[in-house]
Amino acid sequence: MSDVVSPELRRLIAGRRRNFMLDQPFYTDQAVFRADLELIFNRHWIFVGVEPDIAEPGDVMTLSIGGNAILICRDDDGAIHAMHNVCRHRAARLVSEEKTTVGRLVCPYHAWTYGLDGALLHADHMGSDFDPACHGLRKVHIRSLAGLLFVCLAEAPPEDFDEMARIVTPYIAPHDVARCKVAHQIDLIEEGNWKLTMENNRECYHCSLNHPELTASIFEYGFGFDAEEKDPARIAQRRNYDLMVEDLCAAWDRSGFPSREIGHLDDWVSGFRIGRMPMDRDGESQTLDTRIACRKLLGEAKEKKLGDLSFHTQPNSWHHFMSDHVVTFSVLPLAPDRTLLRTKWLVHRDAIEGVDYDLETLVQVWRETNLQDGRLVGLAQAGAASEGYVPGSYSPETEGQVEQFVNWYIRRLAMLAEP
């Protein structure tokens, strides 16, 4: 059994009540937070970025997952590698910038020099019996899923990632993420537990009240809303929506953009959900006027109205793919009550700002939506930390994916906590 799993945590896991929020320590306790890092973020595939972050040979990006400093780079042959950002000599941080371009990885302390694959190439004054082959950088598992980068810190990563990738790649590949560029990135620190960030994302019960920019382009029924309608007009509205989805998805499938929803959010280790939905009004993109933000369409897109391909992965990401741009979201825990939400906007790599796209138009919807969600997560954290907190029940009509996320989390903790 992992030494981060205390008897109290096992009691909390066993006592979890289905379709209710978690008990208070799951959102506030330092010991639970350590278990989250060890059992969730150190044992599963974690979304960390996109291939355009390291588009050219020599490009390097860095990030931290809990106490692990990681660097990701592309070598001269175009292969992508992930390693611990720690020199094998005296432990110095090799790369301090979030992004840079190098010919070799050179330690600033004693100039130990590594190839972009992590092999030690040069180390002065180490004696005749020193074997450089035994002192390369420690590798981290990395996978590109149609241009989305995932790392796993475990010695043996979850094997079902391969099957998940097989299923979702045909959905994502037509958008050609690898031939995009990162037009903008925003890092937002939310004052809440990472699970509250994820719970908030997995429902749109709160959207009409809090997200005027986002709801300009989304249909009420498109993001988990499944109320049992009694009003005849509302019943007809839902029926018309379902017929529209059926017709559009069939047309998108015929044009090479798969659309049918597939989900294994809580019954797979590498939990996921993917599906394409129509957008409201002009229906082209997630912008205030619902028209494309970038004139250069992505990949194989020939038409503007390709809906919103929504892709969720457990434990830490969601993504939106449209005809003209992609938005990716990565959630990384910093403390029991602090979470990094990293958002990237991708456009065609040949698109020119000010000519093909206006940056404000591109980022406005999700920049504002993230700020609104960050405020809500902070409010939820404040309530969950108070003495008056009692776990509330999830709406069976609108919060099914919240329950799936929490159920996945508890199942994974329970499995990994076993002797």
C-alpha positions as CSV (number, residue, x, y, z in Angstrom):
1,M,0.0,0.0,0.0
2,S,1.3,3.5,-0.8
3,D,2.5,5.3,2.3
4,V,0.4,8.3,1.4
5,V,-2.8,6.4,2.1
6,S,-3.7,6.8,5.7
7,P,-6.4,4.9,7.5
8,E,-8.5,8.1,7.6
9,L,-8.2,8.5,3.8
10,R,-9.3,4.9,3.3
11,R,-12.3,5.6,5.5
12,L,-13.1,8.6,3.4
13,I,-12.8,6.6,0.2
14,A,-15.0,3.8,1.5
15,G,-17.6,6.3,2.8
16,R,-18.1,8.2,-0.4
17,R,-21.8,8.7,-1.1
18,R,-22.8,8.4,-4.8
19,N,-24.2,11.5,-6.5
20,F,-23.0,13.8,-3.7
21,M,-20.0,16.1,-3.4
22,L,-17.0,14.7,-1.6
23,D,-16.3,15.1,2.1
24,Q,-14.5,18.2,3.2
25,P,-11.0,16.8,3.5
26,F,-10.9,15.9,-0.2
27,Y,-10.9,19.6,-0.9
28,T,-8.9,21.0,2.0
29,D,-6.6,18.5,3.6
30,Q,-2.9,18.5,2.9
31,A,-2.6,14.7,3.3
32,V,-5.3,14.1,0.7
33,F,-3.6,16.6,-1.6
34,R,-0.4,14.6,-1.3
35,A,-2.3,11.4,-2.1
36,D,-3.8,13.1,-5.2
37,L,-0.3,14.0,-6.4
38,E,1.0,10.5,-5.8
39,L,-1.9,8.3,-6.8
40,I,-3.6,10.5,-9.5
41,F,-1.0,12.8,-11.1
42,N,2.0,10.5,-10.7
43,R,0.2,7.4,-12.0
44,H,-2.0,8.5,-14.9
45,W,-1.6,10.1,-18.3
46,I,-1.6,13.9,-17.8
47,F,-2.3,16.4,-20.6
48,V,0.5,19.0,-20.6
49,G,0.6,20.8,-24.0
50,V,0.6,20.5,-27.8
51,E,3.1,19.6,-30.4
52,P,3.2,23.3,-31.6
53,D,4.7,24.1,-28.2
54,I,7.9,22.4,-29.5
55,A,7.3,22.8,-33.2
56,E,11.0,22.7,-34.4
57,P,14.1,20.7,-33.6
58,G,15.7,22.1,-30.4
59,D,12.5,23.6,-29.0
60,V,12.1,22.9,-25.3
61,M,9.2,23.5,-22.9
62,T,9.2,23.0,-19.1
63,L,6.5,22.4,-16.6
64,S,5.9,21.1,-13.1
65,I,3.5,18.4,-11.9
66,G,3.6,18.4,-8.1
67,G,7.2,18.1,-7.1
68,N,8.3,16.9,-10.6
69,A,10.1,19.3,-12.9
70,I,9.8,18.1,-16.4
71,L,11.3,19.2,-19.7
72,I,9.9,18.2,-23.1
73,C,11.9,18.7,-26.3
74,R,12.1,17.8,-30.0
75,D,15.3,16.3,-31.3
76,D,17.0,16.9,-34.7
77,D,15.1,13.9,-36.1
78,G,11.7,15.4,-35.0
79,A,11.2,12.8,-32.2
80,I,9.7,14.2,-28.9
81,H,11.2,13.3,-25.6
82,A,10.3,14.1,-22.0
83,M,12.8,14.0,-19.1
84,H,13.1,15.1,-15.5
85,N,14.6,18.6,-15.6
86,V,17.4,17.7,-13.2
87,C,21.1,17.3,-13.9
88,R,22.5,13.9,-13.1
89,H,25.6,15.4,-11.5
90,R,24.6,17.8,-8.7
91,A,20.9,18.2,-9.3
92,A,20.8,21.6,-10.9
93,R,17.8,22.7,-12.9
94,L,18.8,22.4,-16.5
95,V,16.3,24.7,-18.1
96,S,14.6,27.5,-16.2
97,E,12.6,29.2,-19.0
98,E,9.1,27.9,-19.8
99,K,10.1,27.8,-23.5
100,T,13.5,28.0,-25.2
101,T,15.4,26.7,-28.2
102,V,18.8,24.9,-27.7
103,G,21.3,22.9,-29.6
104,R,22.1,20.8,-26.6
105,L,21.0,20.7,-23.0
106,V,23.9,22.2,-21.0
107,C,23.8,22.3,-17.2
108,P,24.5,25.9,-16.0
109,Y,26.4,24.5,-12.9
110,H,29.2,22.4,-14.3
111,A,28.4,22.3,-18.0
112,W,27.4,18.6,-18.2
113,T,26.0,18.4,-21.7
114,Y,23.1,16.2,-22.8
115,G,21.6,15.5,-26.2
116,L,17.9,16.3,-26.8
117,D,17.2,12.7,-26.2
118,G,18.6,12.9,-22.7
119,A,21.9,11.0,-23.4
120,L,24.9,12.4,-21.5
121,L,27.4,13.7,-24.2
122,H,30.0,15.5,-22.1
123,A,31.2,15.6,-18.5
124,D,34.6,16.9,-17.5
125,H,36.9,15.6,-14.8
126,M,34.8,12.4,-13.9
127,G,37.6,9.9,-14.0
128,S,38.4,6.9,-16.3
129,D,35.9,4.6,-14.8
130,F,33.0,7.0,-15.3
131,D,30.3,5.6,-17.7
132,P,28.3,8.4,-19.4
133,A,25.8,5.8,-20.6
134,C,24.7,5.4,-16.9
135,H,24.1,9.1,-16.3
136,G,21.6,10.2,-18.9
137,L,18.6,12.2,-17.9
138,R,15.8,10.3,-16.3
139,K,13.1,9.7,-18.9
140,V,9.4,10.4,-18.5
141,H,6.8,8.6,-20.7
142,I,5.3,10.8,-23.3
143,R,2.7,10.3,-26.0
144,S,1.3,12.5,-28.8
145,L,-2.3,11.9,-29.3
146,A,-3.0,13.5,-32.7
147,G,-0.8,16.5,-31.6
148,L,-1.9,16.6,-27.9
149,L,0.9,15.8,-25.5
150,F,0.4,13.6,-22.5
151,V,3.1,12.5,-20.0
152,C,3.0,9.8,-17.4
153,L,5.4,9.7,-14.4
154,A,4.6,6.1,-13.5
155,E,7.1,3.3,-14.2
156,A,4.3,1.4,-15.9
157,P,1.7,3.8,-17.5
158,P,-1.9,2.8,-17.9
159,E,-2.2,0.6,-20.9
160,D,-5.7,1.6,-22.0
161,F,-4.3,4.9,-23.3
162,D,-3.6,3.1,-26.5
163,E,-7.2,2.0,-27.0
164,M,-8.4,5.5,-26.1
165,A,-6.0,7.0,-28.6
166,R,-7.2,4.5,-31.3
167,I,-10.8,5.7,-30.7
168,V,-10.4,9.4,-30.6
169,T,-7.6,10.0,-33.1
170,P,-10.0,9.8,-36.1
171,Y,-12.0,12.6,-34.5
172,I,-9.1,14.9,-33.7
173,A,-6.7,14.2,-36.6
174,P,-8.7,16.1,-39.3
175,H,-8.1,19.3,-37.3
176,D,-4.3,18.7,-37.8
177,V,-3.1,20.1,-34.4
178,A,0.6,19.4,-35.3
179,R,0.3,22.0,-38.2
180,C,-1.1,24.7,-35.9
181,K,0.7,27.3,-33.8
182,V,-0.1,28.6,-30.3
183,A,-1.6,32.0,-30.9
184,H,-2.0,32.8,-27.2
185,Q,-1.7,31.2,-23.8
186,I,-3.1,32.3,-20.4
187,D,-2.2,30.9,-17.1
188,L,-4.9,31.4,-14.4
189,I,-4.4,30.6,-10.8
190,E,-7.8,29.5,-9.4
191,E,-8.2,29.7,-5.6
192,G,-9.7,26.3,-5.2
193,N,-8.9,22.6,-5.1
194,W,-8.2,21.0,-8.5
195,K,-11.2,18.7,-8.2
196,L,-13.5,21.8,-7.9
197,T,-12.0,23.1,-11.1
198,M,-12.8,19.8,-12.8
199,E,-16.2,19.5,-11.3
200,N,-17.1,23.0,-12.5
201,N,-16.0,22.2,-16.0
202,R,-18.0,19.0,-16.2
203,E,-21.4,20.7,-16.1
204,C,-23.2,23.7,-17.6
205,Y,-26.0,24.0,-15.0
206,H,-24.3,27.3,-14.1
207,C,-23.7,28.6,-17.6
208,S,-26.8,30.6,-18.3
209,L,-26.4,32.5,-15.1
210,N,-22.6,33.1,-15.3
211,H,-21.3,32.8,-18.9
212,P,-22.9,35.3,-21.3
213,E,-20.0,35.0,-23.7
214,L,-20.0,31.2,-23.9
215,T,-23.7,30.9,-24.1
216,A,-23.7,33.0,-27.3
217,S,-22.6,29.9,-29.2
218,I,-23.8,26.9,-27.3
219,F,-27.2,25.2,-27.2
220,E,-28.7,24.7,-23.8
221,Y,-29.0,20.9,-24.5
222,G,-25.5,20.5,-25.8
223,F,-23.5,20.5,-22.6
224,G,-25.0,17.9,-20.3
225,F,-28.5,19.4,-19.9
226,D,-31.0,16.6,-20.0
227,A,-34.0,17.8,-18.1
228,E,-37.3,15.9,-18.3
229,E,-39.4,18.5,-20.0
230,K,-43.2,18.9,-19.3
231,D,-44.0,22.0,-21.2
232,P,-45.1,21.1,-24.8
233,A,-43.1,23.9,-26.3
234,R,-39.9,22.8,-24.5
235,I,-40.5,19.2,-25.5
236,A,-40.8,20.3,-29.1
237,Q,-37.6,22.4,-28.8
238,R,-35.7,19.4,-27.5
239,R,-37.0,17.1,-30.2
240,N,-36.0,19.7,-32.9
241,Y,-32.5,19.9,-31.3
242,D,-32.1,16.1,-31.3
243,L,-33.1,15.9,-35.0
244,M,-30.7,18.7,-35.9
245,V,-27.9,16.9,-34.1
246,E,-28.7,13.7,-35.9
247,D,-28.7,15.3,-39.3
248,L,-25.6,17.4,-38.8
249,C,-23.6,14.6,-37.3
250,A,-24.5,12.4,-40.2
251,A,-23.3,15.1,-42.6
252,W,-20.1,15.7,-40.7
253,D,-19.4,11.9,-40.6
254,R,-19.8,11.8,-44.4
255,S,-17.3,14.6,-44.8
256,G,-14.6,12.9,-42.7
257,F,-15.3,14.6,-39.4
258,P,-16.5,11.9,-37.0
259,S,-19.1,13.2,-34.5
260,R,-20.9,10.4,-32.6
261,E,-20.4,10.8,-28.9
262,I,-18.3,8.1,-27.2
263,G,-17.6,8.2,-23.5
264,H,-15.8,6.1,-20.8
265,L,-15.4,8.8,-18.2
266,D,-15.6,6.5,-15.1
267,D,-15.2,2.9,-16.4
268,W,-11.7,3.3,-18.0
269,V,-8.4,4.1,-16.2
270,S,-7.7,6.6,-19.0
271,G,-11.2,8.0,-18.8
272,F,-12.5,10.1,-21.7
273,R,-15.4,11.5,-23.6
274,I,-15.5,12.8,-27.1
275,G,-18.3,14.1,-29.4
276,R,-19.2,16.9,-31.9
277,M,-22.1,19.2,-31.2
278,P,-23.7,22.0,-33.3
279,M,-23.3,25.6,-32.3
280,D,-26.1,28.2,-32.1
281,R,-26.8,31.2,-34.3
282,D,-24.3,31.4,-37.2
283,G,-22.8,28.2,-35.7
284,E,-19.2,28.5,-36.9
285,S,-17.1,29.0,-33.8
286,Q,-17.0,29.9,-30.1
287,T,-16.9,33.6,-30.6
288,L,-19.2,36.4,-29.5
289,D,-20.8,36.6,-33.0
290,T,-20.5,32.8,-33.5
291,R,-18.5,33.3,-36.7
292,I,-15.0,32.0,-37.3
293,A,-12.2,33.9,-35.6
294,C,-9.6,32.8,-38.1
295,R,-10.0,32.9,-41.9
296,K,-7.5,30.0,-42.4
297,L,-9.3,26.9,-41.6
298,L,-7.6,23.9,-40.0
299,G,-6.4,20.7,-41.5
300,E,-9.0,19.0,-43.7
301,A,-11.8,21.6,-43.1
302,K,-13.5,22.8,-46.2
303,E,-16.4,24.5,-44.5
304,K,-16.8,26.8,-41.5
305,K,-19.7,25.0,-39.8
306,L,-18.1,21.9,-38.4
307,G,-19.6,22.3,-34.9
308,D,-17.6,22.0,-31.6
309,L,-15.6,18.8,-31.1
310,S,-15.4,18.5,-27.3
311,F,-12.8,16.1,-25.8
312,H,-12.5,15.5,-22.1
313,T,-9.8,13.4,-20.4
314,Q,-9.4,12.3,-16.8
315,P,-8.0,13.6,-14.7
316,N,-7.0,17.0,-16.0
317,S,-8.1,18.3,-19.4
318,W,-10.7,19.4,-21.8
319,H,-10.5,20.7,-25.4
320,H,-12.6,22.3,-28.1
321,F,-11.9,21.8,-31.8
322,M,-13.6,23.9,-34.4
323,S,-13.1,24.6,-38.1
324,D,-10.9,27.6,-37.5
325,H,-9.2,27.2,-34.1
326,V,-8.6,24.9,-31.1
327,V,-8.7,25.7,-27.4
328,T,-7.0,23.4,-24.9
329,F,-7.1,23.4,-21.1
330,S,-4.7,21.7,-18.7
331,V,-5.4,21.6,-14.9
332,L,-2.4,21.2,-12.6
333,P,-2.7,21.2,-8.8
334,L,-0.5,23.6,-6.8
335,A,-1.8,23.3,-3.3
336,P,-5.0,22.0,-1.6
337,D,-6.6,25.3,-2.4
338,R,-4.7,26.6,-5.5
339,T,-4.9,25.2,-9.0
340,L,-3.2,26.3,-12.3
341,L,-5.5,26.4,-15.3
342,R,-3.4,26.7,-18.5
343,T,-5.4,27.6,-21.6
344,K,-4.0,27.7,-25.2
345,W,-5.6,29.0,-28.4
346,L,-4.3,27.3,-31.6
347,V,-4.7,28.5,-35.2
348,H,-3.3,27.4,-38.5
349,R,0.4,27.8,-38.4
350,D,0.4,30.0,-41.5
351,A,-2.3,32.3,-40.1
352,I,-1.1,35.9,-39.6
353,E,-2.4,38.0,-36.6
354,G,-4.1,41.1,-37.8
355,V,-4.6,39.6,-41.3
356,D,-6.2,36.2,-40.8
357,Y,-7.4,36.6,-37.2
358,D,-7.9,39.2,-34.5
359,L,-6.5,38.1,-31.2
360,E,-9.1,39.7,-29.1
361,T,-11.9,38.0,-31.1
362,L,-10.1,34.7,-30.8
363,V,-9.6,34.6,-27.1
364,Q,-12.4,36.7,-25.7
365,V,-15.0,34.0,-25.0
366,W,-12.8,31.6,-23.1
367,R,-10.7,34.3,-21.4
368,E,-13.9,35.7,-19.8
369,T,-15.4,32.3,-19.2
370,N,-12.2,31.2,-17.4
371,L,-12.3,34.3,-15.2
372,Q,-15.9,33.7,-14.4
373,D,-15.3,30.0,-13.6
374,G,-12.3,30.9,-11.5
375,R,-14.5,33.1,-9.3
376,L,-17.0,30.3,-8.9
377,V,-14.3,27.8,-8.0
378,G,-13.1,30.3,-5.3
379,L,-16.6,30.6,-3.9
380,A,-17.0,26.8,-3.8
381,Q,-13.6,26.4,-2.1
382,A,-14.5,29.0,0.5
383,G,-17.7,27.1,1.2
384,A,-16.1,23.7,1.3
385,A,-13.5,24.9,3.8
386,S,-16.1,26.4,6.2
387,E,-17.5,24.6,9.3
388,G,-21.0,24.7,7.9
389,Y,-20.1,22.5,4.8
390,V,-22.2,19.4,4.2
391,P,-21.8,17.6,0.8
392,G,-24.5,18.6,-1.5
393,S,-26.3,16.4,-4.1
394,Y,-25.6,16.6,-7.8
395,S,-28.5,17.3,-10.2
396,P,-29.4,14.1,-12.0
397,E,-30.5,16.2,-15.0
398,T,-27.5,18.4,-15.5
399,E,-24.5,17.1,-13.5
400,G,-24.1,13.5,-14.7
401,Q,-20.5,14.2,-15.9
402,V,-19.6,15.7,-12.5
403,E,-20.6,12.4,-10.9
404,Q,-18.6,10.5,-13.5
405,F,-15.5,12.5,-12.7
406,V,-15.8,12.1,-9.0
407,N,-16.7,8.4,-9.4
408,W,-13.6,7.9,-11.5
409,Y,-11.4,9.7,-8.9
410,I,-12.7,7.6,-6.0
411,R,-12.4,4.4,-8.0
412,R,-8.8,5.2,-8.9
413,L,-7.9,6.1,-5.3
414,A,-9.5,2.9,-4.0
415,M,-7.7,0.7,-6.5
416,L,-4.3,2.3,-6.0
417,A,-4.7,2.3,-2.2
418,E,-5.2,-1.5,-2.1
419,P,-2.3,-3.5,-0.5
